[in-house]
Amino acid sequence: MKIRYFLYGIMLALGSIIIAFILGDVQKVIRIAGTIGGILLILTMFFSGVFVNGDRLRANLATESSEQKNRRHRYEEIFLFMSLPCLIVAAIFYYIF
């Protein structure tokens, strides 16, 4: 299941490369893939609870059911595995070009 979302991320990264080449500017790969990867990474952080205070996070974790916890972790994994290829492509194009 995780491989499927990693492949979706690869498709997003390849799509950003294709769009940048159609636009005629290789530098746009960094902006497009980096933006997609950054948005997905922010969504990962949002679902993991990074943006809330420690007391509030503790209270939320204590009151959530195991089904909610599993769903939240599943979304974290999905967004993380989709963001990795985009961020890797943006880093590679940043250092090459």
C-alpha positions as CSV (number, residue, x, y, z in Angstrom):
1,M,0.0,0.0,0.0
2,K,2.8,2.4,0.8
3,I,4.5,1.7,-2.5
4,R,1.3,2.7,-4.3
5,Y,1.4,6.2,-2.8
6,F,5.1,6.5,-3.4
7,L,4.4,5.7,-7.1
8,Y,1.7,8.5,-7.0
9,G,4.4,10.8,-5.8
10,I,6.7,9.7,-8.6
11,M,3.9,10.4,-11.0
12,L,3.5,13.9,-9.5
13,A,7.2,14.5,-9.8
14,L,7.4,13.3,-13.4
15,G,4.4,15.5,-14.1
16,S,6.2,18.5,-12.8
17,I,9.2,17.7,-14.9
18,I,7.0,17.4,-18.0
19,I,5.2,20.6,-17.3
20,A,8.5,22.5,-16.8
21,F,9.9,21.2,-20.1
22,I,6.7,22.1,-21.9
23,L,7.0,25.6,-20.4
24,G,10.6,25.7,-21.6
25,D,12.3,26.4,-18.3
26,V,14.0,23.6,-16.4
27,Q,14.2,25.9,-13.3
28,K,10.4,25.6,-12.9
29,V,10.9,22.0,-11.9
30,I,12.3,23.2,-8.6
31,R,9.3,25.5,-8.0
32,I,6.6,23.0,-9.1
33,A,7.9,19.9,-7.5
34,G,9.0,21.8,-4.4
35,T,5.6,23.3,-4.0
36,I,3.8,20.0,-4.4
37,G,6.2,18.3,-2.0
38,G,6.0,21.2,0.5
39,I,2.2,21.2,0.5
40,L,2.1,17.4,1.0
41,L,4.7,17.7,3.8
42,I,2.7,20.4,5.5
43,L,-0.4,18.1,5.3
44,T,1.7,15.4,6.9
45,M,2.7,17.7,9.7
46,F,-0.9,18.8,10.1
47,F,-2.2,15.2,10.6
48,S,0.7,14.3,12.9
49,G,-0.2,17.2,15.3
50,V,3.0,19.1,15.0
51,F,1.2,22.5,15.0
52,V,-0.6,22.1,18.3
53,N,0.6,22.7,21.9
54,G,1.9,19.7,23.9
55,D,-1.0,19.8,26.4
56,R,-3.6,19.9,23.6
57,L,-1.8,17.1,21.7
58,R,-1.8,15.0,24.8
59,A,-5.5,15.6,25.4
60,N,-6.4,14.9,21.8
61,L,-4.4,11.6,21.8
62,A,-6.0,10.5,25.1
63,T,-9.6,11.0,23.8
64,E,-9.3,9.6,20.2
65,S,-10.3,6.1,19.4
66,S,-8.1,3.5,17.9
67,E,-10.0,3.8,14.6
68,Q,-9.3,7.6,14.5
69,K,-5.7,7.0,15.4
70,N,-5.2,4.5,12.7
71,R,-6.9,6.8,10.1
72,R,-4.7,9.7,11.2
73,H,-1.5,7.6,10.9
74,R,-2.7,6.3,7.5
75,Y,-3.1,9.8,6.2
76,E,0.3,10.7,7.6
77,E,2.0,7.9,5.7
78,I,0.1,8.7,2.5
79,F,1.1,12.3,2.4
80,L,4.7,11.6,3.5
81,F,5.3,8.9,0.8
82,M,3.7,11.2,-1.8
83,S,5.9,14.1,-0.8
84,L,9.2,12.3,-0.8
85,P,9.7,11.9,-4.6
86,C,8.7,15.5,-5.3
87,L,11.1,16.8,-2.7
88,I,13.9,14.6,-4.0
89,V,13.3,15.7,-7.6
90,A,13.3,19.3,-6.5
91,A,16.6,18.9,-4.6
92,I,18.2,17.0,-7.5
93,F,17.2,19.7,-10.0
94,Y,18.4,22.4,-7.6
95,Y,21.9,21.0,-7.3
96,I,22.2,20.1,-11.0
97,F,20.9,23.3,-12.5
